[in-house]
Amino acid sequence: MYKSKKVSQRINLVLLSITVSILLAACASIKESRSNGLLEIKEQGSFAVGGTVITNPGTFDPIKDGAFNPTAQSSEGQTLHGDHAYVFYQIPANPRKLPLVMWHGWGQSAKTWQTTPNGREGFQNIFLRRRFPVYLIDQPGRGKAAKGTKPFTITASPDDQLWFGIFRLGVYPNFYPGVQFSKDPEALNQFYRQGVPNTAPYDAQTNINAVSALFDKIGQGILITHSHSGGAGWLTAMKNDKIKAVVSFEPGGDFVFPEGETIQGLKPGGDFDTPPIVPLAEFTKLTKVPILIYYGDNIPDQPSTNPGQEQWRAIFAMAKQFRDVVNRHGGDVTLVHLPQIGIKGNTHFPMSDLNNVEIANHLSEFLKKKHLD
């Protein structure tokens, strides 16, 4: 009896110890989550914008065709809404005048701008705290804007390690020295899982139209692009004069140039490729707004046998030509190579790297300097 009582006491002590540990951990977690202070949102919501409607020939019969088995019903006379963008927005208390519209890159969604792979605040929250209204886009055929109007087959190809290299985390399985990406395996797991497939055939003009429609809806704002959306971003800015500035993180090619310019086309491996050419009257629209372009680390100066670096060497060279041509026509392009200004180790995702607050500070200074804040 005495022995049983002792055992019971020991069990109770162990349980108490575990409970205290859990409470301490919870308190630490709460303290960490509150370390950035209260975030006050005045308004938030979501909507679809842009897109098309297809109407099938014939007449819809709600009795005959409104069958209990949807797969067996006729499509005669019915419509299909698709090819729109999905937008989630938040407006903070006492907002600044110009919102930030954030557009993701290839294989990504609005998640690009949200919580980072290792659980910190991304650009969405960072700039909400700085009182900017923030609009996050899922472009047509991606993420929550999944519904297209053309047939498409989604594949499931193992390619995580390919993107590890293309996004310049390192040369798999090794990270680059000093890279601004968490070495916690769970961070890499989360990073891989934020990728999403296309659910419709990619069409640049469909995306441009949808994002332009967004600015028609919300009014003036600042367009922030990443990677693949960079190319479409220039065309969107030429299409819609409500875009008052363009900030592009590591645009992945498709820089536009005016007719009459001699451009050295570059592709990975040194092959020549002609960039998109537009009429000068259209191109000069880009000279009317401030443009800021960022590139991170581990981009070589000379041709490389590493495809994950070589393509960015060629793209970065094209970015320099774009800057020079726009500025020669009276524009205002600032091209920032982060390691050259002492900000080192950034991947293809500066907005979610370990030093993303430092990157945000640099962007905030630019917006202030250009009277856009």
N, C-alpha and C positions, 0 to 999 in steps of 0.2 A: 504494500500500500504506500509506504513512504517512498519507495523507489519510483513508483508510478507518478507520484506527485512531483518528484524532482524532474522527471522526464517532461512532464507537462509544463513545468515552469521554464525549462530550457527551450521548449518549442515556442512558448509565448514570447520569450526574449528574442528568439530568432525572427519570429513574425513581426515583433515590434521594430527590430533593427531594419528589416526589409521595408516596412511601412515608412519609417523615418527616411530611409534612403530614397524611396520613391517620391516622397513629399519634397525633399531637398532638391532632387533632380527636376521635379515639376516647377518648383519655385525658380530654379536657375533658368529653366526654359522660358518661363513667363517673363522673367527679368530680361532675358536676351531678346525675346520677341517685342518687348516694350522699349528696348534700348533706343529705338529711333523716334520714340515719342508718338503721341496721338496723331492719327491721320484722319482728318475730318473731310468727308465727302458730302458735297451739297446735292449732287445729282449723279445718277448712273443709270445705264440702260444699254440696250443693244438693238440693232436693226439690220435689215438687208438693204443694199443699195446697188443701183445699176441692174444689169441682167437683161434677159430677154424672155419672151413668152412665145411658145410654139403652139399653134392650134392645128389639131389633126382634122382632116376633111371629114365630112359627115355630120350627123346629128346625134347628140348624146341623148339616150333614153334613160332617165333616172330609175325607171321600173325594171326594164330589161337588163340594162348595163350596170345597175347598182346592186350587183350580185353579192351574196355573202362571201363568195370566194373571189377576192380581188384579182388573183392571177388568171381567172377565167373570163373576166369581163372584157368587153370590147373597148377599144380606145377611140372609137369614132366620135368626132365632135368634142373631144376633151382637150384640155390645155396642159402644158408643161412649163412651169416657171423655173428658170435656172440661170446659170452664168452670172450670178450676182456675187458681190462681196458681203461678208459678214463683219459687222463692226461692233465692238464693245467699247463703251466710253465711260469715263468718270470725270466729273467736274468738281474740283476741290472748293472749299470755302474761300471766298475772296479771290477768285481766279484772275490770272493774268489775261490780257486781251487775246493773245494768239494761242490757239491750241497746237499741240504736237500730234501729228498723225504718223503712226509708226507702222511701217510696211516690212514684212519679213522677207527672207530669201528662199532659195530653192530647197525643197524638202522640209521646209519649216512652216510654222504658223505663228499666230500672235504670241505663243509661248516664248518665242525668242526674247520678248521684252519683259516677261513676267519674272517670277521667282527664278533665281539662278540654279544651275545644277547642284550646287552645294548648299542650297537653302537660304541664300541671302536675298535682299531686295534687288530687283532688277530695275531697268529704266522706267518702267511703268510707275512704280511707287516712288522712286527717287525724284522724278519730276513732278509727280502729284504733290509731294512734300514741298516742292519749290513753287507750288501754286499754278502750275501749267495744267489746263485741261488736257487729257490724254485720250486719244482715239487709237485703238488697236485693230488692225485689219487682218482678217483671213481672206486672202485673195480668192477669186473664183476658182472652183475646183480644188480647194484645199481646206482642210480643217472643218470648221463649222459652216463653210460655204461649199459644201461637198456636192451640191446638186448641179449637174451640168445638163446640157440639152443634146449632147452627142454621145454615142456609145463609147465606152472606154473599158479596157481591161486592166485591172490592178494586179501587178505581179508582187511576189514576195521573195526578193533576192537578198541573200546574206551579203551585206556590204559595209558593215560597221567599221571595219578596219580601213577600208578605202577612205571613208569620210574622216577618220582619225587623222590621216595624212593630208587630205585636201583642206581640212579646216585648220591645219598647222598646229595641232596639239603636239605632234612629234612625228618620229618615224617608228611606226608600231613595231614592238610593244613599248618602246621607250619614249617618254616625254622629252621635249627639248629642254635643255638646261635653263632654269630660271623662268620657265613658262608660267604665265598667270592663270593656271588652271589647277583646281584642287586635285591632289593625288589620292584623295579618298576614293576607293573603288565605287562607292555608292554614287559619288558625283558623276563618274563616267557612265554608270548605269542610267542615271537620270538623263544625262546628255543624249545618250543613244535613244532613249525612249521619247524624246521630244520631237524626233523626226516623224513626218507624216507623208503619205503618198499623194500623188495627184489622183483625183477621182474623176477627172475629165481631161480631154486633150488640152495641152497648154496652148494658150493663144494670147500673145502679148497685148493685142488691141483690146481684147475683152477686159483684161486687167486694167489697162489705161482708162478705158471708158468708165469702169466701175469706180476707180479711185477719183477720177475727175468728177463723177457724179456725187461722190462724198463731199468734195469741196464745194460743189454747187449747193449742197444741202446745209453744210455747217458754216460756210463763209470762209473768210481769210484764215490762213493757218500756215504752219511750217511742216513740210514733208520730210520725214526721216526714213531713209531706205537702208536696206542691208543686202549686200551680195547681189543676187540675181535681180532683185527689184530695182537695183541702181539704174540699169539700162532703161527699163520702162519708166523709171522716175523722171529721167530727163525729158522724155516725150510727154509725160503727164504735165510737167511744169510748163512745157511749150504750149500745151493744149488749154491750160486753165490758169488765168492770171490771178486767181484767188490764192495761189501758192506764192507766199511771200519770201520763202527761202527754202533751200534744199540742203539737207545734211545727209551725206551718204557714207555709211560704214562699209568699207571694203567692197565698192561696186565691182562686180565680176565681169567686166567687159561691156560690149555694146555701148561704148561712148559714141555720141553722135558728133558729126563734123559737118561744116557747111560746104556747099558746092564751091569748087575753085581752090580748096586747100590741098596742099601736098602732104599726105599723111603716110607715115611709115607703118604699114599694117604688120602686126605681130601676132603670132600664136605660139603656144608652148612647143618647144623643139625648134623654133626659128622659122617656121613656115610663114609665108605672107598671107594675110587675110585682110580684106577691105572692110573697114568699119562702116556702119550706117551713115549715109550721106543725106542731108536734108537741105531744102532751099535756104539761102542765107537769111531771107526774111523771117523764116521760122526759127532758125538757129539764134538769131539776135535776141529772141525773147529770153534766152538763158542769160543774156548779159544784163537783164533788168533786175535780177534778184541775187542776193548773196548766196554763194555755194561753198559748203565746207565738206571736204573729203578726208576720210581717215584710212590709214593702213597701219597694220601692226608689225610684229617682229617676224624674223626668220624668212624674209624675202631676199634672195640673193641678188647681187649686182651682176653676176655673170651667169651664162647658161648652166643649168644644173641637170644631173641625171636623175634627181629626185622629182618625180612628176608632181608631188604635193607642193613643191617649192617653185618648180619651173613655170607652171602656169601663172603663178602670182608675180613672178619676175616680169613676164610678158605683159600681164594686165597692168602692173604698176607703171611700166614704161608707157603704155597707152594713156594712163591717167595723167602723166606729166604732159603729154602732147595735148590732151583735152584742156588741161588748165591753161597752157600757153596760148592755145587758139582762142578760147573764150576771153581771156584777158586781153589778147591782142585786138579783139573786136570791142573792147571797152567794158568787159565783164569784171566780175569780182569773185574769183575762185581762189580759195585757200586749200592747198593740198598739204596735209599733215602726215608725215611719216613718224609715228610715235617714238620709236627709239632715237630718232634724231633730235627730239626735244626732251630726251631724258626719261621718257615713259617706256619702260622696256618689258618684254616678255609677252606681249599681247598676241592672242590667237586671232582667228577669223571672226571671233565673237567678242569684241571689246566691251559691248554693253552688258555682258554677263561674266567677264573675267574677274579674277580676284580683286583687281584694282578698278572695278567699274565706277566707283564713286569718284576716283581721280579723273577718269575719262569724262564723267558727267560734269565735273567742275570745269574742265577745259571747254566743253560744249556750252556751259552756262556763261562763261566769260565771253565766248564768241557771240552768243545771242545778245548779251548786254552791250558789247561793243558795237553791234550792228543795230542797236535800238529795237530789238525784236522781243524783248522781255517785258 
